[in-house]
Amino acid sequence: MPISRIFQSVELFCGAEIQLDRQASHHLITVLRVKPNDVLTIFNGQGGEYKGFITQINKKQVSVRIGEHVAHEVESSLALYLAQGISRGAKMDYTIQKAVELGVKKIIPLLTERCTVKLDEERRAKRFQHWQSVITSACEQSGRNQIPELFLPMTLESGLQSVPADWRFVLSPTAVPRLRDQVVQKSQRVLLLIGPEGGLSEKEVALACQQGFQPLNLGPRILRTETAAVAAITALQCSFGDMGSG
């Protein structure tokens, strides 16, 4: 049975005894049915991971003794950021989950002209917390020990200016440039802009180009927003990151 990986936003050091939060405890008790002396992997996003040994289980809480630190990382050599037009429900969850699994380091949710999701201040905060949970779970599953940075949902104009990058690409099915025409160095930062369902408007693409974005064509087929994100991130990682044959 694979060792479970658990994120805990607490200070970790060898010899410490911690109580896992309610969500992690519930998952371990009711889903994985762990027992005392079972071994876990614990990480807090501060680098590396720790061995953890379950010392006590009650109905709602799991206690863990922290063991040795392991300086293990699976972060991509490519600093890849995703500015994503907010899509509905599970589609946005899927996009964020797969972006994390594929090594994206920053995620900027954007409210665009064709975005059908309406967020007041309260809903914006709830969505942020939900997406943060999606990111954490994706890190647990994929072996990442660094938690990608999630920005609060913002307008397209604000989002385009929020993250410095060496390369800026906006996906466009009518663009001439292809990924094979680009030469991105591993030390450079890449910001990828993708629209929601219905895509970005011509006005938004023009605004992005004014902000230094280059239109990029992934191929002859029209992709759904969640497919476009996965395809573009994978292509960038294969060409310039850590998923290539070299």
Secondary structure by P-SEA (a helix, b strand, c coil): ccbbbbbbcccccccbbbbccaaaaaaaaccccccccbbbbbbccccbbbbbbbccccccbbbbbbccccccccccccbbbbbcccccaaaaaaaaaaaaaacccbbbbbbcccccccccaaaaaaaaaaaaaaaaaaaaaacccccccccccccaaaaaacccccbbbbbbcccccccccccccccbbbbbbbbccccccaaaaaaaaaabbbbbbcccccccaaaaaaaaaaaaaacccccccc
